[in-house]
Amino acid sequence: MVFHKIDTDSSNTITSALNFFNVPPTNTSVSSSEVRQILTLNPINDRPFHFKIHSSTSYLDLSKTYIFTEMRIRKLDKDGNWGNIDDNEEVGVINMIGATFIKNIKISINGREIYDSNSLYAYKAYLDALLSYPISVKDSQLQAAGYFLDSDSHEDSTGNQGYISRKGLFASNNIVQFIAKIDSDLFNQELYLINNTEVDIEITPNDDSFVIIAPSAEPSKKYKLEIMQCKLYIKTLELMDGLALDVAKKLDTNIAKYAVRKSIIKSIFITEGRTELNVNLFADQVPRRIIIGIVSNAAFIGSKTLSPFMFKPFDIREITITANGHNYPAVPYDLNFSKNCYVRAFHDLNETLGMTNTTESNGISLHNFKNSCCLFGFNLTNSMEDNACFDLIKNGTTILNIKFSKAVPAGGLALIALAEVDSMFMIDRNRTISSDTTI
């Protein structure tokens, strides 16, 4: 048999199964590591919760920072005292309560504030989980954070298995434990935070009206979510002496650089009766991608009969983002959800997330998209690709335009916009924090 190459420019290679003479590399950078428990500086009954990770010689793996909580639901009795709920009480909590109980989180390093969730942390944490993880993770690992997949009708207490599962956790006055990752920009990248830095974290919980779900309970009944414990667990590392010295010497002439996807989340109130919305979302740097979702304003401000994470289409006919004179999408949508005409928007959401033509999936079906997960994705990068590279910075106004087939319903709507921009954090030898953008 005669063999020949398909092209003479093709180089030679051999299968890795014949690589008998090499062994895997050995990690000689870390001498030891441990997970530390950080308690609140203030009593657990005081709000907000304050945590301080003191300066030390240890490096911090911020991507392994978790919030641990113990919670239970309490009911106001006829004497005005908070007591136990009944065994079969029709009350539960919102999805992913281990993270979404947080209203706002502020993080500072050496006195410089590097993150503020703008009182919308619950939406950021929920959207990141909803859009990023496959069903297999949502049905297993994320249950530690209280994530139980809701049905399309979040308010249906009899048919919503997610609500039923969360209600069952708190039944009979159970004390329930949750643990969830801190979802912050610098905490979502893999580089260690250099030593001799002090980290301050301030956590403000959401109101009870936002986190409690009791769709079929009597209106006169009042409930609250009691947080009995709140702790941080963070991974610290000690480097080998020689490497630690090399890093210290390198910092004398260079600065440590952390490349992050900075997230910006904001809410916009849409008044009732409107059939069109035109609003400036951002006025400085054009984001690399934007996710848009709409919920009823009653759910957004807090209602025990409504889920704050029920993203519906609300008869949107057209939705467009204009940035630097370019429209996204270039060919406008012609949406009609009542006639199931929305497949392009569904496809573009997955394209924005980098999931099309791959085996990755977040589990949002075409049916879910119409009924409970109606989120619109816009990729504003020059290549319109989601990759690990920085994109060229574009400054200008980012405008959102929405047209509705029917007028906005009574009570109004709340629009949630989650955007990402490329950003850099720098730390010098004096542990001074700087950034290419403002917080």
Buried (B, 14 or more C-beta within 10 A) or exposed (E): EEEEEEEEEEEEEEEEEEEEEEEEEEEEEEEEEEEEEBEBEEEBEEEBBBBBBEEBEBBBBBBBBBBBBBBBBBBBEEEEEEEEBEEEBBBBBBBBBBBBBBBBBBBBBBEBEBBBBBBBBBBBBBBBBBBEBEEEBBBEEBBBBBBBBBBBBBBEBEEBEBBBBBBEBBBEBEEBBBBBBBBBBBBBEEBBBBBBBBBBBBBBBBEBEBBBBBBEBEEEBBBBBBBEEBBBBBBBBBBBEEEBEEBBEEBEEEBBEBEBBBBBBBBBEBEEEBEEBEEEBBEEBBBBBBBBBBBBBBBBBBBBBBBBBBBBBBBBBBBBBBBEEEEBBEEBBEBBBEEEEBEBBBBBBBBBBBBEEEEEBBBBEEEBBBBBBBBBBBBBBEEBEBEEEEBEEBEBBBBBBBBBBEEBBEEBBBBBBBBBBBBBBBBEBEBEBEBEBEE
